[in-house]
């Protein structure tokens, strides 16, 4: 897909994110916006074909989402900022307020660990794999 085609595919999704996070017309609840945007990014990464893109086009998708979100959030790396928020106490309270399900919350926290600490996430996943191969008896 060209960048213009990706932008066309993203437009209704990003419009929906803004509409769902809108309060009193033109005001945006930035906490809700961050939760929605993080959810959109996680879903696109898990299944790029749902957007009509290949995995190698995710960087372009990322850049376009960031560009759009910068206008709302005022952050240069808005996607990472959303996951920093998700991983914070304020984000935890916002997810409680939004009644984010346990599974949805776990997905967002999982992506937070990948994005915010990729090396730590890699070590953690290696530890999980090792424990699956060699489960401890009696614990």
N, C-alpha and C positions, 0 to 999 in steps of 0.2 A: 504494500500500500504506500501511496505517496503521503507526505506530511499533510497535504490538504485533505486527502481521503480520511486519514486518521482523525484530523480535526473535525471533519463532518460527522464521523462516527461518535466522537466524544461529546459533541455539542449538546445533544439531548440528555446525555447522562449528567454532565456538569450543570446543566440548567436544572435538572431534577434535584441535584444535591443542593443547589442554592435555594430552590423553592421550598424544599423540605426543612431547610434551616432558617427560613425567613420568619421573622417576627414582626408583626404590624407593618406589613407591606415590604418596604425596602430595607429594613434592618435585618441583619444576619446574626443569628446566634452562633458565634464563632466556635463554641464548644461542640454544638451539634454538627456544625459544618465539618469540623475536624474528624469527628466520629464517622460521618458519612463518607468523607473523602478517603480516610484510611480504609474503610470497608470497600470502596470502589477499587482502590489500588490493589488490595489483597485479592479481590475477585479477578481482576484483570491478570495479575501475575499467575494465579492458579489456573486460569483458562483463557489465554490470550485469544484463542479462536472465537470465543463468544463475542469479542469486539471485532473480529475479522482480521486480526493481526497475527503475525508469527512471533515467536519468542525473540527473534533477533530485532524486532521492531519495538520492543518494550522501552528501549531508551528514548525513542522519539515520543512514545506515549507519555512516559515519565516527564519529559521536558514540556510537553504541551499541557499536561495537568498542572505542573508546577507554575507555568506561566499564567494560567487561568487563576489558580489559587492564590498567587502573589497579589492579585488585584483585591482579593477578599481579605486575606490574612496579613498582607504586608511583610511576608517572610520570603527570603530568597529560595530556600529549599523547603517549600511548604509541605511536601510529602513527608520528609524526615521530621519536620516540625510537628506534623500531626501525630506521628508515632512517638515522639518525645512526650507530647501531651498525653497520649493514651497511657504511656508508661509512668505518668506522674500521679500524685495523690489527687490533684484537681481532675485529671482525666478519669481516674477511678470513680470519683464522685459524680462526674458528668455521665459516665456510663450507667451508674446506679439510677440517676435521675431520668435517663433516657430508657431505662428498663431494658438494657442490652442483655440478651440471653447469655447464659453461661458459655455455651458453645461459641457464640459470636465473640464474646469477650476473650475467650481462649485463643481464637483465631487472631484477633487484633494484637494480643500480647505476644503470640508466637511471631508474628510479623515484626513487631517492635524489637524483639530480641535479634532477629535476622538483620534488620536495618540499622539498629543503633549499636550493636556489638557483634559484627559478623564473625570475628575470631572466637569470641566467647561462645557464640551460638554453635559454631562448628565443633568446638571442644565438647560442649554439652551434648550435641547430637552423637558424637563419637562415644561418649560415656553411656548414653542411652542404648546405642547399638551393642556395646560391650556387655552391658547388663542383660540385654535380651539373649545374647549368645551364652552368657555364663551367669544364670540366675543364682543368687545366693540361697542356700537352703536354710530354712528355719528363721528367716527374717521377714 
